[in-house]
């Protein structure tokens, strides 16, 4: 029996539903989902295995014009998604009319690999608007197959997945068949905490934060985790902690509940806050946190 395997990379503007789609394909929450833009900072692989296939999905940061070094690194992850893709999923949402970076858009329309254009959030549109959008994108990206979907409502997601399988090359699996992702446990601890910060704080705070897991000790009945939230300034530290530590405690409680679901085990979580001045513009610090991998 032949076996198919390949890399399927999801790109698009911030907040169009890329992470929601990836999690829908996988059936696990590997990528952060919030209503805020730029929630995905890394390129996150999620692996779907069947008897005769392995689909290696890749969620990437939303395409933006970089304003500082961290965002440059985020866009490097997007560039790399063009280099190894067997199938490209270009995701837009109803009402959207352009990609925020012309160079990336040119790469899509000149791609030598299959491109599936996924028109997401169609549950927020009517038939007339949907037909207009399909016509617009057929003209803009003539090399793409267009699929209207709702990643959140799971509408047409299986149809997209089935089409991906027909487009993948015959190949042995790239990862062990029981693998779900290429990331270690600590990465998901960091992402879960960062998601709770995105949900609970406003303005610049979530974007000035990085999380690092200092200890991850798995025992028979419990996982003991010590994590560090890094901010750039003293004022940000005060906001993260909150009055009498209430804000930080709320983040900790929410994160621990999600970690227990994710790892299927009781979690003891300690979180501390530390100032790491201007880490978003510091090449050494960015490498340490897994960015700037060139």
Secondary structure as UniProt FT lines:
FT   STRAND          4..13
FT   TURN            14..15
FT   HELIX           18..26
FT   STRAND          44..50
FT   TURN            51..52
FT   STRAND          53..59
FT   HELIX           69..83
FT   STRAND          87..93
FT   TURN            94..95
FT   HELIX           102..109
FT   STRAND          114..120
FT   HELIX           122..124
FT   HELIX           127..140
FT   TURN            142..143
FT   STRAND          144..148
FT   TURN            151..154
FT   HELIX           157..167
FT   TURN            177..178
FT   HELIX           185..200
FT   TURN            203..204
FT   HELIX           205..208
FT   STRAND          210..218
FT   STRAND          222..231
FT   HELIX           234..241
FT   HELIX           243..245
FT   HELIX           246..263
FT   STRAND          266..275
FT   TURN            277..278
FT   HELIX           279..281
FT   HELIX           283..288
FT   TURN            289..290
//
